[in-house]
């Protein structure tokens, strides 16, 4: 079976392509920057480019990961061009796939009157990234009757080779380089920190199970206080780092707790193994090439 992964050279795409290839799938991808065997250089904001890729591959499955996923990205207009309109371009170009999976984000929930976020809640995104992803969801729902489609709302996850512009790899790299201090924003928040392997297995099962026309959290219902990350890294690295609170890294309207309900996910695909936060951080620390 042929799987097309848009944004295959991103953090998730790199891990997921290897994971699915090891499971026997024939992997193709799009990349904004490079072209090589089975990877096509393609800007998803250009409908003709994505259409040409689809016609050439005619994939059985599509996993749409291509997006601007860094919330603090400087150009707000690009969120909508890539995340929202790029999704529209992709869906309009598809021929007759067996299943389409669109990666949305847990950020679309925004502030809610509950610490545990469920798929039945009304989305309330409060930043351009979240709004653009919610727009992509709404576009995707218009195709529920045409394709077998799943829209996922992943909560925070990490692993080796994630960009250091994201919080967890930034912290790990500082320890790996034995930095004496680190500048961070607000650590008084709770977040799920799931393993990239957990996420890859979820996507694999969503492809293979009889799951369609639904929106589902990729969540473990396991949250950690971000200050605890520092404590664990102190133990792993064998020293204490100095935390400097930097106002530049504090987001407006930051959400105190971002925890996902996983009842629907388990109902659809069963229990999925997830590494402990200690295992995740140690794996990243050991894999980092200092």
Secondary structure, DSSP 8 states (H G I E B T S, - for coil): -EEEEETTTSHHHHHHHHHHHHTT-EEEEEESS--BTTEEE--TTSHHHHHHHHHHH--SEEEE--S---TT-S-HHHIIIIIIIHHHHHHHH--S-SEEEEE--GGGG-S-SSSEE-TTS-----SHHHHHHHHHHHHHHTTTTTS-EEEEEE--EE-TT--TTSHHHHHHHHHHTT-SEEEES----EEE-EEHHHHHHHHHHHHHSS--SEEEEE--S-EEEHHHHHHHHHHHHTS--EEEE-GGG--TT--SEEEE--HHHHHHH-------HHHHHHHHHHH---
